[in-house]
Amino acid sequence: MPITCVPHTNENIILVDAEDNQIGEIEKITAHEYGMLHRAFSVFIFRKRNNKLECLLQQRSIKKYHSRGLWSNTCCSHPHPNENVIESAEKKLKEEMGIEAKLSYAGKFHYIAPLEHGLTENEIDRVLIGYYDAEDIPINLEEAQAYRWIEIDDLKKDVELHPEKYTYWFKPALEIAINSITLPAWSPDNRFIQTTNLWQLMDHLGYKDYQEFYRWSVTHYADFWQLMVKTLAIVFDKPYKAIIDLSEGVELPYWFTGAKLNIANSCFHADKTAIAIIEQTNEGILKKTTYDELNKLSNRVANSIRRYLKMGDSVALIMPMSKEAVAIYLGIIKAGCSVISIAESFSTSEITTRLQIANAKAVLTQDQIIHHDKHLPLYEKIIDANTPFTIVLPTEKTLCCSLRQQDMVWDNFLDKNDQFTVVSCDPADNINILFSSGTTDEPKAIPWTHTTPIKCGSDAYLYQNIKSGDVLCWPTSLGWMMGPWSIFAAFLNRATLALYSGLPTGREFGQFIEAAKVTILGVVPTLVKNWRHSKCMEGLNWNSIKIFSSTGECSQPDDMLYLSSLANYRPVIEYCGGTEIGGAYITSTLIQPILPSTFNTPALGLYFCILDEQGKLSHNGEVALIPPSIGLSTKLLNKNHHEVYYAHMPQLPSGKYLRRHGDQVEQCANGLYRLHGRVDDTMNLSGIKTSSAEIELVLGKLASIREVAAIAVNPKQGGPSQLVIYVVPHTSATLDKHQLKMEMQHAIKKHLNPLFKIHDVVIVDHLLRTASNKVIRRTLRSHYQEE
């Protein structure tokens, strides 16, 4: 029987097993009298001063029942039963130290230690960290009799030299806290900040604090978007009467009431002699195209389109990024028609699906794709999709194949007249139909309108800091949103677009970046991981690069630091959004410190919140956007837009409507954000969005498979999502895992996309399902990551 003179209280704490699972509750002092295993938390608050990290310590009050007068972490306590640990810790932090800070989980450990009065501490201690920067801390003298900030290296030395000055749990908790901290990889100085587009815009409006400017941008979003329209000098053929009309609600905003415009007109503000495009030919020669030359070529395309098609028709564009592809893209829009964006890497069946959904009236493509010595047929694949009237560009001097009777070679199609009166359109008219996979076997067809590029151009201006004369390179395809995004990001900002004809995986691409003097380089994390592994980009002169930008996948800090090192540690802007946004909902700016693989702000003019599984506000969970914003889609060609994005979504306490997005994001203690991938069945593989259902539809046709489930998992070490396939075989089938993986990979390559690589195959007796027979992919993902 323990001996103690400490009075009991009515305060209960959580009893746990060795795995930290709650097994009951008990009065606090009783737990310490009998040394019963229970849950606790330890909070560490940090700040950065003079480029060094400091920790805030408290000296425990002499009124405490144990460890009196010892120095310890910022605060510590026990969560009450049925209480969220982080919320409990944030409340306790304010009670003890007078500090309000957001905390995040850093790790946990188990320790047993004897205390005064015959008590025993037997805790699983969860370590939480946060950031706060102040000199005066309004401590509660009932809890702490003193405090101090101390530099980390000095603290670690003092703990080693004088362990008797510190609490039992302090040293192991400190190690966990320090190991979880990521310091900024790049911090701007005031001189640089004042050169940025963002700061100059803030300064023009009288804002000195970014957070105040951000709050203004979302509370006065109409004024913000009007500001961006003026900043980008968007051309209106007929002026608007109002920025936005919400008579049909925030789901269906109408932007620029009464206006007429064609967004292609706003792409040619630069001097006629300025360079619009730098591209490298298959022979390795750099060719430059001026804005005047591009304008005239796109005019010839527009004249050709109007000769064969009528205003409002949809025209598919299935070819790599090139000068001709960009001119075709802009020419179709000038003609008052809509581009159907289809990636040239898609299989015939995927091309067929997209052509049918978008009701294509014509197709523009090229005869083949040349990568080094490989000649890959493109036209032959496309006509197998039963395409309509098709115009074919020769990749080399002459066509490498014969054409169908109804098709036409590029030179015969292209009009000689290089003057064209751009068709004036309604702001809500379609300019581009892009595809984003959902959770069914059919991709979502998302139209971009004449207002969507304003989002692209604004984002590039604000976050990538693009200026006149900059050279933007983002290796991508017109089949993915970053292709059209790059066109508008460059041309609305009077910059140059750099296009590379080959694959960006080898040193030749790096040499192109060097020769073209690229200033802004966009990447997907998979690409960087490949560069890091092969070391192919090392030793190149990338001094022209001002910033990198990363999108498409969750990135790994070590990869982003490596990328930064290739150009004298230039900053890497993380940028995340979606086709249905026209840009980002979360990003980083160049006027705030940048930590690897984190985002430091929601996008201006567009706010979001984070919801837990019960639909309540949280620091970690599913992203929900708060409309309206320029860029957000308002319709789908083949699905019910309301059902996809708004149905069954909760409202905020303020009454604001929420729009479903599906990314999982965590807001960390320091206010920064980390992306954890998708929470639904949509996955991002090699920077390409697809769905579980699309993959399962293909694999489910294999004779040996009875049931199949596809999931994407994020590696523990970080990096791009990996495709894992769960398989239930037919009872009569004896499956060889290696052979099955090869068969499935072949099926995906043939019928879906050769870029989707299977990481692992798991053979099971049955798939976990809900009562409504829906496969619980989230549980499969959790089980796989725990193994």
N, C-alpha and C positions, 0 to 999 in steps of 0.2 A: 504494500500500500504506500503510495508516494506521500511525502511529507511536504506540505506547502503552506505558506502564510498568505498567499495571494488570494484575494476574494474572488468568488465566482461571479460571472455576469450572465445576462440573458442573451449574449451574443453567440449565435451558432455559426460554425464554419463547416466546410465540406470535407467529409471523409472520402478517401480514394483508395483504389487498389494500386498495385505496382505499375499498372499501365496508365495511371491517372484517370481512370474511369470513376465517376461518382458512385459510391456504394451506400452513402448515408450522410447524416449530419449529426453534430454533437456540439455541446457548449464548449467554447474556446479553451478555457482553462483546464477542463477535464481532458481534452485532447492532449494538452501539454503535460498534465500530470501523469498520464498513462503512456505517453510517447506514441500516440496513435497517428498513423500516416494521414496527412491532410494536405490540402491545396493552399498555396500562397503565391504572392507575386512580389517582384522587386522591380522598381522603376528607376531607370537611369536617364537623366536629362543631360544633353550635350549642347555645346555651342562651338562655333569656330571664331577664334580671335587671332589676328596676326598670322593667318594661315596655319594655325595649330588648333588641335581639338582639345576642348576643355570639358570636364565633367563636374556637375553640381553635386556636392556632398552635403549631408546633414549630420550634425552631431546629436545623437539621440538624447532626449530629455532625461534628466535624473528622476523624473516622475514615472518613467516606464517600468514595467514589472520585470524586464530583463534587458541585458545589454545596455545598461544605463551609461550615458556619457561616452559611448563608443562612436567612432565615425562610421558611416555607412552610406549606401546609395541614397538617391534623392528622396525616396520614400518606399515603404514596403508595408504589406498588410495581408489580409485574407479576404477573398471574395465570399460574400454570403451565399447561402444556398439559392439556386435559381437566379443567380446574378451573373451577367456577362463579365468576364474577367477584365477586359479592356475598359469597359464602362465603369466598373468598380474602381479600377486603378486610377482612371482619370478623375473620378470624384474624390478619391483619397488624396491624390496629388494636390488638388485644390484646397482640401481641408488642412493638410499638413504644411504645405509650402506656399499656398496662395497662387499657384501657377495653373493656368489653363493651357494645356498642350495636347495635341493628338498623339496617341501612342500606337506603336505597332509591336507585334510579337517578334522576339529575337531568338528564343530557345527556352529550354527548361533543363533542370537537373534535380537530383535527389540527394539530400544530405541528412545526417543525424548528428545532433550535437547536444551535449549537456548544457543546461542553463542554471541560473541561480534558483534557489528555493526548491531544489529537487525536481525541477521541470526538465523536460526533454523536448527538443525541437526535432520533429520527424516530418519533413516537408518535401513535396514536389513543388519546386519553386519555378514559376514562369517568369522569365525575364522580359521586360518591356522597355522599349526605348522611345525617346521623344527629343524634340529640339525646342529650345527657348533661349532667348538672348536678352539678358538684363543684368544690371549690377545689383539693384536692390530687390531682395526677395522677401516678401511679407510673411515670414514663417509664423506658424502657430507655436507659441512657446510651451504649450501643453504637450506638444509632440516632439519638437526639436529646439534645442537651446542655442544652436549656432549653425551656420552654413558657410561654405566656401566653394569658389570655382578653382579647379586645379588642372593644370595641363596633364594630359594622359601619361606621357613618359615619366613625368615627375611622380604621378600617382602610383604607377606600377613599381617604381623604385622604392617609394615609401612603404608600400604594402609588404615588399620583400624584407625591408630593413626593420620595420616596426609592425609586425602583424598583430601585436597585442592591442594596438590602437583601433583596430577595425573589428566589425562583427564577424561571426563565424562564417556566414554565407557570402560575405562581400567578395572575396577573391574569386571563387568560381563563377559567381554571377557577373563580375566585371569582365572576365574573359569572354563569356558568351556575348555580352553587350558590345564589347569592342570588335569582336569578330563579325558582328552583324552590320557594322557601320560602313557605308560607302561614302567617301568624300567626293566633292565635285571634281570631275576630270578637267573642267574648263570653267573659268570665271572671267567675266568681262570687266575691264576697268572703265572708269567714267568716260575717258576719251573715246574708247571704242563704242560704248553705249550711245554716245551722242551722234555717232555716224550712222546708226541704224535707221531704217525706214520707220520702224515701230516707235522709237523714241522721238523722232522728228514729228510724227503724227501726233503723239501725246503732247509734245511741247507746243505744237500749233494750237491745240485745244486748251492748253493751260494745265495739263495733268503732269505731275512729277512722280506720282506713285502708280505703279502698274496695276495693283489690285483695285484702286479706285477707277482707273480707266476701264478695266475689265468689267467691273460692276456697272459702269455707265453703258458699256456696249451691250449688255444683256437686258438691262432695265429700259434702255432707250434704243432698242434694236433697229427700229425704223431709221432713226437718226444715224446710227452706226453704218447701216448699209447705204444710206444716202452719201455719207462721207466716203465710203469705199468706191462708190460709183463715180464720184467727182475725182477721187485720187487716181483711179485707173482711166479717167477720161472716156467713159463708156459713151458711145455715139447713139443718140436717139433720133430717128427720123421724125418722130412726133413726140413732143415732151409728155411726161407723165403728169397726171393730176394729183396722184397720191402715191407714196412709196408702197403702201400695202393696204389691201382690202380684206378684212376678216369677217365679212358678212356671212360666210359659210363656215366659220369656225377656224381654229388654228390648224386643223388637219388639211384644210383646203385654202390656204392663203392665195390671194392673187396679187402678184407683185407688179408695180409700175402701172397702175390703173390708167387706161386711156392711151398708153404709149404704143409706138411702133418702133421696131429696131431689127437689125440683123447683127448678131454678135460678131460675125466675121469682119464687119466694118471696123470694129475696134481693135483688130489684130494688126493694123497697118499704120500705126501712129509714128513708128520709127522713121528716121531719115531713109529715103529711098535707097541710098547707097550703103546703108548699114547692113551688116551680115545677119541674115535670118537663120540660115542653116549651114552648118559645117558637117560634111559626111565623108566617110572613108569608103572608097570603092572596093570591090573584090580584089582589085590589083594593089590595094594599099595606098592609093593616091587620095590626098585630101582635096575635096572640092567644096567651094563656097558659093552660096546662093544669096543674093541680096534680097532685101525686102521688096524692091521693085520687081525683080525677076520672079519671086514667089507669088506676088500679087497677080502678075500677068499670067503665070501658068495656072493659078487657081481660077482666074477669069476664063481662060480657055476651057478648063474643065466645066465651069458653070454653064458656058454656052453649049457645050456638048450635052450636058445633062438635060438642059431645057429643050434640046432638039429631039431627044428620045423619051423624056419623061415629063411628068407634070408636077406642079407645086404640091408638096405634101407627100409625094412618093418616098418610099424607103429604099435605100441602095446599100447593099452589103459591101463592106471593104474587108478583104481577107488577104492581107499581105504584110510583110515586115515593115517596120518604120523606115521610110526613105523620103527623099525630097518629093518624089512623085506621090507617095502615099499621103504626105502632109498636104500637098497641093490638092489632091483629090478630096481629102477630108474637108478642107476649107471651101473648095469649089461646090461640093454637094450642099453645104450649108448656105453659101451665097445664093444658090439656085432656089432656096426655099424648100429644100428636101431634107431628109433625115438619113444620117449614116447608121447602118447596122454594123456594130463592131463585133467581129468574130476573130478569135485568135487563130493564126495559121497553123498552130500546133494541134488543134482539135481533130478528133477522128471524123470520118465521114458522117457517121450517125449524129454526132453532136452538131456538126454544121447543118445537117438537114433539119434538126429540131429548131435551131435558132432562125434559120431562113423561114420556116413555116410560121413560127410564133410572130415574127416581125413583118410577115407578108412582103418579102423582098420582091421588088420589081426588076432589079438588075443586080449584077455582081461585078465588082472590079477586083482583079487579082493579078498574079504574075505566073509565068509558066513553071518556074522551079525556084527552089531556095538553095543557094550555094554556101556551104560552110567549109572553108579550106578546100579540100579535094572532093568533098561529098556533094553530090548533086541530088537533091531531094525533090521529087515531083510534087507540085502543088496543084496545078490546073487539073491533072488527072484525078487527084483525090476529090477535088471540088465538084467536078461534073458527075462523079459517082453519087453525089448528094442530090442529083436531079435539079441543078440550079437553073434559074431562068436565064435570060439574056446575059451573057458574060463577056466582059471586056478584059483582055489579057495583055499584060505588059511583058515584054521579053526581058529576062534578067541579064542576058548578054546582048550582043548586037542583033541577033535574030532569034525567033522563036525556036525552042527545042522540040516542039510537038505540033501536030496538026490540030486545028480547031473544029468544033462542031459547026454545022452549017449556020445555025442561028447566032453564033458568037462572032466577036470582032477583035482584031488586033488593035492595040493601043494607038498606033500612029494613024490608023484610019478613023478611029473614034474621036481623037482630039481635034477640036475646032481650031482654026488658025487665028480667029479673032481674039485678041488679048484684052479687049475692052468689054466691060459688062456692068450693067446697072444692078447692083445687089438688090435682091427681092426683100422688101420691107415686110416684117412679120409681126405677129402678136407675141408679147413676151412669153406666153405659155405654150407657143408652138414647139414641137419637138425638133431637136437638131441631131440627136444621137440616141440610139437604142443600145444600151449595154446590158450585160447579163451577169447576174449574181445568183449563186446557187442558194436554194433554201433547203427545207427538210423534206421535200418530195422529189420525185424523179424528174421534175421539169424545172429548169432554171427560171428565176424571176427575170422578166424583161422590164428594165428600168429606163424610162425615157429621160434624157437630159433636155432641158428647154434652153431658150436663149438667155435665161437668167443664171443657169447653173455655172457657166464659165466665170461669172463674177466671183463666185466662191473660190474657184481654182486660182484665179489671178490674185484675189485678195490674200489667200493663204500664202502664196508664194511671196508676195510683197511683204507680209507681216512676219512670217516665220523663217522662210528660206532667205529673206532679205535680198531678194533679187532686184537688180538695178539695170538700167540701160547699159549695154556693153558687156554684161555678164554672159557667161557661156554655161548653159544648163545641159547636163547629160544625165538621163535616167534610163538605163537599158531596160526596155519594156516592149510592149506590143500595143497596137491600136485595139486589140481585143480585150485589153484590161484597162481599167479606168486611168491608170497612171500614164497611158499613152495620150489620150485626149487631154488629161490634166497637164501634161508637159507642154503640149502645144499652146494652151491658153496661158499657162504660167509664164512661158517665155514671151509670147507675142503681145499679150496685154501689158507686159512690163518692158517692152522694147529691147528684149534680150535676144541672145542667139541660142538656137537649139542644136546640140551636137548629136549626130546619129552615127551609130556603128553597125556595119552590116553583118558582122560575125557574132559569135558567142562571146559574152563578156567574162568567160571563165579563165582565159589565158593571158599571158603577158602581152600579146598583141593588143588587147583592149587597153591595158595600162599604158602602152606606148601611144595609143590613140589619144587617151586622156592628156598625156604629156604634150603631144604635138598640137592638139586642138586648143591647148591652154584652157581647159575646163575649169571654171571657178566654183560651180555647184555640182556635186556628184551625188546622185541618188542611188540607193542600193536596197536589196532585200538581204536579211541576215544570212540566209543560206549561201549567198554569193560571197559574203565576207568570210564565212567559215571555210569555204573552199580556198579562198586566197590565203588565209592564214595557214591552212594545212599544206598547201603547195609552195608557199612563199614566192609565188610568181610575180607579185607586184613590188617586191622589195628592191631597193636600189634605183627606182625610177625617180625622175624629178617631177614631183607633184606640187611644187611650190605655188603654182597658180591657183590651186584649190583654196577657197575661202571657207567653205563649210561642206560637210557631208549631211545627207538626210537619209533616214532609214524607215521603211514601211513594209507592210505585207505580212509580217510574222513577229512573234515575240523574239526579241534579241537577247544575246548573252553579253553581260558587261565586259568580259575579257575580249570578246570579238570586237565590240565597239571601241574599246581602248586600242586594240591592234589597228583597227581602221584609222582611228585618229592619228596614230603614230606614223602612218604612211605619208602624211602631209604635215609634218612638224606639229602634230597634236592640234589640228584644227577641230572645232566643235562638231559634234554629231547631233543633229536635230531629229529626235524621234517624232514620227508623224503618223497618226492612226485615225482612220475614218471608215469610208466605204463608198461604193458606187452610188448608193442611195442618198449620200450626203454631198457628193460632189467635191469632197475634200476631207478635212479632219474635224473631229469633235474634240480631240485631245492632242496636244503637241508640246513643243518647247519653244522658248524664245531666246534670242541672243542678248537680251538685257538682263537675264537671270542666270545664276550658276547652273551648270548642266552636269548631272550625274549619269554615268553610263546606264543605258537601258531604262531610263526613267523619263517621264514627261513632267514638265513643271507648270503646265497651265491647261485648263480647258480652252478650246478655240474661242476667240473673240466673237461676240455676237451670237453664240450658241452655248447654252448651259446644259449640263447633264447632272443626274444624280445617280447614286449607287444603291441598289436594292438587294436585300438578303432574300433567302428562299421563301420567306413569308411576305415579301413585298414591302418590307419596312426599310427605312433609310439605314444605311450601313457604311462602314469604311471599306468593305470588301464584298463584292458581289457583282450583280449584273448591271450593266449600264442601261439607263433609260434617258433618252434625250427629251428636252423640254422645247417643243416647237412654239413659234415658227422661226425659221431661219432660211435665208437664201441658200439654195443647194439641196435642201431636203426634198425628196421626191414627194409628189402628191398623187401619183397614179402608177399602176402597173398594167402592162398590156394583157397579161394572161392570168392575173390573180386579183383577188379582192384586196385592195390596198389597206383598207381599214382592218380587215381580219389579220393581215400579215403584221401590221405595225402598231395597231391601237387596241384591238379587241382584248378585253379582260385585263387591261393594264390598270393599276391603281392610280388614283389622283393624289397629288400632294395636299397636305393640310391647307395650303393656300387656295386649293381648287384648281391648280394648273394641271393640264393633261400631260400624260407621259407617253412617249413613243418608244416602242421596243427596239433594241439594237442587238443585244446578244453577246457583246464582249464581256469578259470578266476582268474587272479592274480593281486594284487595291489602292486606296489613298494611305500613304505611309505617315508615320509620326511627324516627319519633317514637312508635310504638306505636298510632297511629290507623289506621283502616281506610277504604278507598275501594271503592265498588261499581262494577264495570265491566260490569254487565248479565248476560246469561245465557250459559252455555257450551254449552248444548244447543240444540235446535230450538225451544224455547219462547221467546216474545218478549213484551215489554211495550209495547203501543201505546196511547198516550193513557191510561196507567194501567190498562189492561185486558190480562190475560194471554190470549194465544192461541198457536197453534202454526203452524209452517210448513205442516204437513200440512193444517190446516183451510183456510188460504188457497189452497194449491195445489189442493185438491180443487175449490174453486169456480172458480178460473181455468183449470184444466186442461180444463174443459168448453167453453171458447171454441173455435170452429171453426178459427181460424187458428193455434192453438198446438199444437205437438207435445209439448213438454216445458216444465215451468216449475219454478222454485225460488224460494222466498221467504226472504229473510233480513232481519234487523234490524241496522242499523249505528248505532254511537254517533258523533255528529258530533265532529270534531276540537276544536271550540270548546266541547264539552260540551252537555248538554241531553238531551231525551228521545230515545229510539230512533226511527230513521227506517226505513220499510218500503221495501225495494228488491226489485224483481222481475227475475229472470233468465229470459229466454224463448228457447226454441229453436222457430222457426217451422216449419210444414210446408214442404217444399221448393218447393211450388207457390205458397206465400203470399208476397206482397210487402207487407211491413208498414210502415205509417207509425207511427213511435214515439209521436207525440202522440195519434193516433187510438186506437192500441192501449191507451195509458195510460187514456184516457177510458173505453174499453169495460171494461177491467179494474176501474176504480174503480166503475163502475155495477154490475158483477157483485158486487163486495164489498159495496156499499151494499145491494143487494137481497137477497143470500143470506147475508150474514155480519153485518157491523156497519158502519153509516154513519160511525162514529168512526174507522175505520181508513183513513188517507190514504196513498196511494202517493207516495213521495218521488221515485223514479226507476225507469226501466225500462232494462234492459241486454239487447240482442239479441245472442245468441251462436250459434255453429254447434253446440255440444254442451255438456253439463254435465259437470263433473268428478265422477267416481264412484269408489268403492272397488272392490276385486275382487269384493265381494258385491253390487255394483250400487247401493250407497247413495250418494246425492248428498252430496258433501263440502261442506256449507254453510259450515263454518269457513274453508275455503280461499277460497271465493267472497267471504266477508266480508273476509278479509285482502286479497285482490286489490282489492276495491272501495275499501277504506280507503287503500290505497297509491297509487291513481290520482289 
